[in-house]
Amino acid sequence: MILRLLETIANEARESAGSDEGKLEKLLEQRLDFHVRKLGDVTEERRKEREDLLKEKAKHITMDDLHDGFDSKVTCSLAVI
């Protein structure tokens, strides 16, 4: 997915810049900065959503949260003499 994004950015910059190397470098830098910021924003939004979901999950008791104290499966490997 990232590779496809980088290829798209490179192709668009090549089409816009033509044969001017300085303009190509500037366009690549601008577009990469834009997408890095955009990806950072999306990542931060997803992190907040995840935290909200974990807080919501903590409010409810599920079967995974219940444990019986007598169900431990500890075995003694040493023989008692």
C-alpha angles and dihedrals in degrees: 000000000000091000091054090050091051091048091051092049091049094048093048092048092049091051093048097043099042109189097337106113095192092053091046092054092048093048092048091050093049095047094045091050090050094051094043089054091045092050090047091053092049091047091051091049091051091048090054091047090051092050090050091050092049090050090050091048091051089060092064129065114224133181089259089063094054119086130178114223094214096055096079113133100207113149126194112234095189119079115233111234 
